[in-house]
Amino acid sequence: MKKKLTAIAFCFFVLTSCDIPGKIIIVNTTSKEATYRCLFSEKDSVIELKIKPDKNHNKSGIFFGFGHRWTNNTIRQYVSTINKIEIFSSQDTLVFTDKEKIYNFFKTRRKGLFKDKIEVIIY
């Protein structure tokens, strides 16, 4: 009985202390290379990800700190730092400059039990 309680307590502490990082994952489902570009207002910084069409390399991501959750407030804070998002594929180009549209774009793509991931799928 003592071993069982120790095992349960150990599992409880391990599982509750595990913290997964927040992330934005971009998946390319097209047959050609696609690009995700995010332009930030601070110091003209840019994140540009080129995602290959190959099944083994068709995902790329931006990782945030451990414990990062995509709550409505967190999304708004992140969006406030963005000037523009551009998504280029062989079939389409999407450009977002309006903060409310960027917010809705991210909010509708939240995934995961703890809202730790935003998944952008490029068609």
N, C-alpha and C positions, 0 to 999 in steps of 0.2 A: 504494500500500500504506500509506503514511504517513497519507493522508487517511482511509483505512478504519479504521486503528487509532485515530486521533483521534476519529472519529465514534463508534466503539464505546465508547471511554473516556468520551466526553461523555454518551452515552446511559446508561451504567452509573451515572455520578455523579448525573445528573438523576433517574433512576428510583429509585435507592436513597436519595436525600435527600428525595424527596417524602414528606411526612407528611400523612396524612389525619386529620381530627378524629374522635373518637369521638362517637357520637350515639345518641339514642333517638328513633325515628321512630314517630309514631302515625298510622295510616291509618283513615279512616272509610269503611266500605263500605255503610253504611246509607243510607236515603233521607231522614234528618233529621239535624239537628245532634247531635254527640256531644261529651262532655266527658271529659277526662283530668285528674285532680287528684292531685297528690302532696303530702302533708303531711310536713314535716320536723320533727325534734325540736328543732333549734336555732332559738331565737328565734321559734317558731311560724311559720316561713316556709312558703309554699305556692307551688307552680307549678300553674297552671290553664290548660289549653289547650282552647279551643272549636274543634272541627273541623267545618267545613261539609261537606255531602254533595256539593257541586258537584265534578265531576271535576277542575277546575282548582285547587281549593282544599281537597281532601280529605286533605291531609297536613300535619302539623305536627311540630315536633321540638324537642328539647333538645340543644344542642351542647356538647361538652366540649373539653378542650384537645387540641392536636395530639399524635399519638402515643398517644392514649388507646385502650387495648384492653380488651375485656370478658372478661378472664380470670376464673376462678372467684374468685380473691382480690379482684379489682377489684369484681366484683359484690357480694361480701360486704361490702366496705368501704362501697360506696354504699348498700346495704340497711341497714347499721347506722345510717345517718343518717335513715332514713325511719320515720315513725310509721304512715302509712296511705297506701294507693293506692286511689282511687275511679275507676271508669270507668262513665259514664252514657251510655246510648243509649236510643232510643225503645223498644227491645225488651228490654233487660236492664240490670241494675245489678250491677257487681262491686265488692266491697270487700275489700281485703286488709289485715290488721293483723298477721298472724303473719309474723315475719321469714323463717322457712324457706319459707313459701309464696310470699312476695315474691321470694326468691332463686330458687326453682324457676321462677316465672313469667318472670323475666328470662332465666335461663339457657337455657330451652327456646326463646327467641326470638332468640338470637344469630344474626347473619348476617354474611356477608362473609368474604373470604379471610383477613383478619387479625383477625376477630372485632371489627370496629370499630363495628358497628351492632347495636342491639336494635330489632326491629320489632314493634310492637303493632298488631294488626289488630282493629278493632272491627266486629263483625258485627251 
